[in-house]
Amino acid sequence: MAGTRREPRLIGYARISAYGQTLDNQLKQLRAAGCTSRNIYRENVMGARPERRELLRMLDRLVPGDVVMVTRIDRLARSTLDLFGIVKRIVGAKAQFRSLAEPWADTGTRTGRLMLAVLGGLADVERDLIRTRTAEGRTRAKAQGKSMGRPPSLTPAQQKEATRRRAQGATLQELADSYGRSIATMRRATRDA
């Protein structure tokens, strides 16, 4: 008996990212494109790097043949790098990605797959630019005398005093209690004592 092919499950993803926005227009467009209300994942996220729980839930539930739809690419991702990572995960689940506003963004077509390859190249360039800007910023900050990393948990005066007290016989626990720090921190701070 020949296997029966199921119709692709159309899954919508709608996201707002600013106060005062609503999902209404996105939901209407996704329903018009064939997504049922229960197959639309809705996200109300504000801020630069909020966790997108519904997106992660949707990605975890994809099965081969699913088609993930968004009204516009910017509803799915915040950057080229982000978009490439998400679409790569969709394709990795043997599902497809489609944007209603950008017909070229359809991994079910040759053009869409070509655009995904170009997108991967752009994501690499973006990753390199971020790495370069970060390194330049770090170099500039060091040249200006700014310290990098976490600030020390003890001031130089406190460290000197703790080292002196340790040399005089104070236990690490006593120092930790005195400075409100952990024993491990006090051990590092007084290592030479």
C-alpha positions in Angstrom: 0.0 0.0 0.0 1.4 3.4 -1.0 2.0 5.9 1.8 -0.4 8.8 1.9 1.1 12.3 1.9 -0.4 14.6 4.4 -1.1 18.2 3.6 1.7 20.4 5.0 0.8 21.9 8.4 0.8 25.7 8.1 2.3 27.2 11.2 2.2 30.9 11.8 4.4 33.0 14.0 3.4 36.6 15.0 5.4 38.9 17.2 5.1 42.5 18.4 8.1 44.2 19.9 6.9 47.7 20.9 4.3 49.1 23.3 1.1 50.1 21.5 1.4 47.5 18.8 -1.1 44.6 18.5 -1.0 41.3 16.8 -4.3 41.8 15.0 -3.1 42.5 11.5 -0.5 39.7 11.6 -3.1 37.2 12.9 -5.5 38.2 10.1 -2.9 37.8 7.4 -1.7 34.5 8.7 -5.3 33.1 8.9 -5.9 34.4 5.4 -2.8 32.5 4.2 -4.3 29.2 5.7 -2.9 29.1 9.3 -5.5 28.0 11.8 -5.7 30.0 15.1 -4.4 27.1 17.1 -1.3 26.8 14.8 -0.3 30.4 15.3 2.3 31.1 17.9 2.0 34.6 19.4 4.8 36.6 21.0 4.6 39.9 22.9 8.2 40.7 23.7 9.7 44.1 24.5 13.3 45.1 24.9 16.6 44.4 23.0 17.1 40.8 24.0 14.0 39.3 25.5 13.6 35.5 25.5 11.2 34.4 22.8 9.5 31.4 24.5 6.8 30.9 21.8 9.4 30.9 19.0 11.4 28.2 20.8 8.3 26.2 21.5 7.3 26.4 17.9 10.8 25.4 16.7 10.8 22.4 19.1 7.4 21.2 17.8 8.2 21.2 14.1 7.8 18.0 12.1 9.0 17.3 8.5 6.7 18.9 6.0 5.6 21.8 8.2 5.6 25.3 6.7 6.4 28.2 9.1 4.9 31.4 7.9 5.4 35.0 9.0 3.9 38.2 7.7 7.3 39.9 7.4 10.8 38.7 8.1 11.4 41.3 10.8 8.6 39.6 12.8 10.8 36.5 13.0 14.2 37.9 13.5 16.1 41.0 14.7 19.2 40.6 12.5 20.5 38.7 9.5 22.5 36.5 11.9 19.3 35.8 14.0 17.3 35.1 10.9 19.8 32.7 9.4 20.0 30.7 12.7 16.2 30.4 12.9 15.7 29.5 9.3 18.5 27.0 9.5 16.8 25.3 12.4 13.5 25.3 10.5 15.1 23.7 7.5 17.1 21.3 9.8 13.7 20.0 11.0 12.8 19.3 7.3 10.2 22.0 7.4 9.9 25.1 5.2 9.9 28.8 5.9 7.8 31.4 4.0 7.4 35.1 4.5 4.1 36.6 3.1 5.6 40.1 2.4 8.8 38.8 0.9 8.0 36.2 -1.8 11.7 35.5 -2.3 11.9 34.2 1.3 10.4 30.8 0.7 12.7 27.8 1.3 10.3 25.6 -0.7 11.5 27.2 -3.9 14.9 27.2 -5.7 15.1 31.0 -5.4 14.3 30.8 -1.7 17.0 28.2 -1.1 19.5 30.4 -3.1 18.5 33.4 -0.9 19.0 31.2 2.2 22.6 30.5 1.0 23.1 34.3 0.4 21.7 34.9 3.8 24.2 32.5 5.3 27.0 34.5 3.7 25.6 37.7 5.0 25.3 36.2 8.5 29.0 35.2 8.3 29.9 38.8 7.3 27.7 40.2 10.1 29.3 37.8 12.6 32.8 38.9 11.5 31.8 42.6 11.7 30.5 42.1 15.2 33.7 40.3 16.2 35.9 43.1 14.6 33.9 45.9 16.3 34.1 44.2 19.6 37.8 43.7 19.3 38.3 47.3 18.3 36.2 48.5 21.2 38.2 46.4 23.6 41.5 47.8 22.2 40.2 51.4 22.4 39.0 50.9 26.0 42.3 49.4 27.1 44.2 52.3 25.4 42.0 54.7 27.4 42.9 52.9 30.6 39.6 51.3 31.2 39.7 47.9 32.8 38.0 45.0 31.1 35.9 42.3 32.7 34.2 42.1 36.0 35.3 44.8 38.6 37.4 43.4 41.5 35.3 42.3 44.4 37.7 44.0 46.8 39.3 47.4 46.5 43.1 47.5 46.5 43.0 48.8 50.1 40.7 46.0 51.2 42.9 43.4 49.5 46.0 44.8 51.2 44.3 44.8 54.6 42.9 41.3 54.1 46.4 40.0 53.1 47.9 41.6 56.2 45.2 40.1 58.4 45.7 36.7 56.8 49.4 36.9 57.4 48.6 37.6 61.1 46.6 34.4 61.4 43.0 35.4 60.4 41.1 32.4 58.9 39.6 32.6 55.4 36.1 32.2 57.0 36.8 35.2 59.3 37.9 37.3 56.3 34.9 36.1 54.2 32.5 37.1 57.0 34.3 40.4 57.6 34.2 41.5 53.9 30.9 39.8 52.9 32.6 37.7 50.3 33.1 34.0 49.7 36.0 31.9 51.1 37.1 31.3 47.5 37.3 35.0 46.8 39.3 35.6 50.0 41.6 32.8 49.1 42.3 34.4 45.7 42.7 37.9 47.2 45.2 36.8 49.9 47.0 34.2 47.8 50.5 35.7 48.5 50.0 35.8 52.3 
